[in-house]
Amino acid sequence: MKTDTKCIHAGYEPKNGEPRLFPIVQSTTFKYDTSEDMGKLFDLEADGYFYSRLANPTNDRVAAKIAALEGGTAAILTSSGQAANFFSVFNIATAGDHVVASTAIYGGTYNLFNVTMRKMGIDFTFVSPECSDEELEAAFKPNTKAVFGETLANPSLIVFDIERFAKAAHAHGVPLIVDNTFATPINCHPFEWGADIVTHSTTKYMDGHDATIGGCVVDSGNFDWMAHADKFPGLTTPDESYHGITYAERFGKEGAYITKITAQLMRDFGSIQSPMNAYILNLGLESLAVRMERHCSTAQKVAEFLSSHPNVTKVNYPGLPGDPFYERAKKYMPNGTCGVVSFCVKGGRKAAEEFMKHLKLAGIETHVADARTCILHPASSTHRQLTDEELVAAGVGPDQVRLSLGLENADDIIDDLKQALEAI
Ligand SMILES: *Cc1c(COP(=O)(O)O)cnc(C)c1O
């Protein structure tokens, strides 16, 4: 099946007389005839469900669809994108370990790593995604357990050189984890370029309708944990909290990583997506391929319009031939990137704020990547605590706005931007 067909059919194949659309299994628990039956589930010897804090049939069908879209072997839905990124790292790195991460990642992920996970005893070295080979090499330590980056960084739209970072990670015997939220599996397949684990905030394009918060972790099944057994004892030695199971032995390369998240991290943290949200997410996934095409074509038209407007001094969009990441985007995302464009308004901070006041269609929101066009001025919201000099150092100028193109008619969006730009 092609990717757009998988959006509709992957993950669930109804048998004779079964529901066409997989229903919401809104049940906390599952009933069994004997204690032996249930014991087998607890020993991970039989497939089945016993408590929705760990796993649920609706979630599993939707996770299987996302795994198919990414070309992976297993996946799990989480309560949010933050939970997905936390689990993706914490599943293989604990106190005393170290992780190399790109600086061009979502601010929430940066805080999670740099503040909260540091408190848990995990050390991080942040490197620019454009760093030299020497700088990248120097970031690794004997206790490094993973490398982390973002396909298309939110909000800088830097295109991550997946192949290069995968090679570096593998040379050090560790996996590359890539947050593929902005590109989605419609526009980029990180596993084809060497990434081992992919994460998503399904809150963005996958749901795509402002309806549900959620996340997903997908395993490519390619990373050989046993070949680096000393680095990953959590997967390659018996888990005494789970009846002495060794995940990599019992479930192999294809299943060990996600089974450990389910059996251990979901059991203990319980950051699972509700079956109701998984059902809504699935409706979004069905139209993902169709919507991404539209988000990208509108973003392209809008980026071109903005580039030629006298009240706009700079436009960042990897689909524009002059963009520093144009060539790299062509390699990793030949069919398009995403529907987010950032640009600078002539006249600085005041002009940017003034321009936004005049918008009628685009809503001012701390959100991106859904059906409704929305816009954000980072300098007066997400990055409000920074001075103008600090903003420039962070790559977010005081005159910069981030625009997320929705599914409205492109001409209506352009008319709205035009009248607001001309009103300043
Ligand atoms: C929004 C976002 C997240 C966090 O996801 P939530 O669902 O809001 O928890 C992580 N990564 C990226 C790239 C995001 O855009």
The ligand as a MOL file (V3000), in Angstrom:
LIG
                    3D

  0  0  0     0  0            999 V3000
M  V30 BEGIN CTAB
M  V30 COUNTS 15 15 0 0 0
M  V30 BEGIN ATOM
M  V30 1 C 4.1130 20.5290 20.0450 0
M  V30 2 C 5.3530 19.7630 19.8740 0
M  V30 3 C 5.7880 18.8500 20.8570 0
M  V30 4 C 5.0480 18.6530 22.1560 0
M  V30 5 O 3.8410 18.0240 21.9160 0
M  V30 6 P 2.5330 18.1670 22.8590 0
M  V30 7 O 1.5660 17.2800 22.1810 0
M  V30 8 O 2.1560 19.6200 22.8830 0
M  V30 9 O 2.9480 17.6660 24.2080 0
M  V30 10 C 6.9380 18.1330 20.6080 0
M  V30 11 N 7.6410 18.3010 19.4730 0
M  V30 12 C 7.2520 19.1730 18.5130 0
M  V30 13 C 8.0690 19.3140 17.2680 0
M  V30 14 C 6.1090 19.9290 18.6820 0
M  V30 15 O 5.7360 20.8110 17.7180 0
M  V30 END ATOM
M  V30 BEGIN BOND
M  V30 1 1 1 2
M  V30 2 1 2 3
M  V30 3 2 2 14
M  V30 4 1 3 4
M  V30 5 2 3 10
M  V30 6 1 4 5
M  V30 7 1 5 6
M  V30 8 2 6 7
M  V30 9 1 6 8
M  V30 10 1 6 9
M  V30 11 1 10 11
M  V30 12 2 11 12
M  V30 13 1 12 13
M  V30 14 1 12 14
M  V30 15 1 14 15
M  V30 END BOND
M  V30 END CTAB
M  END
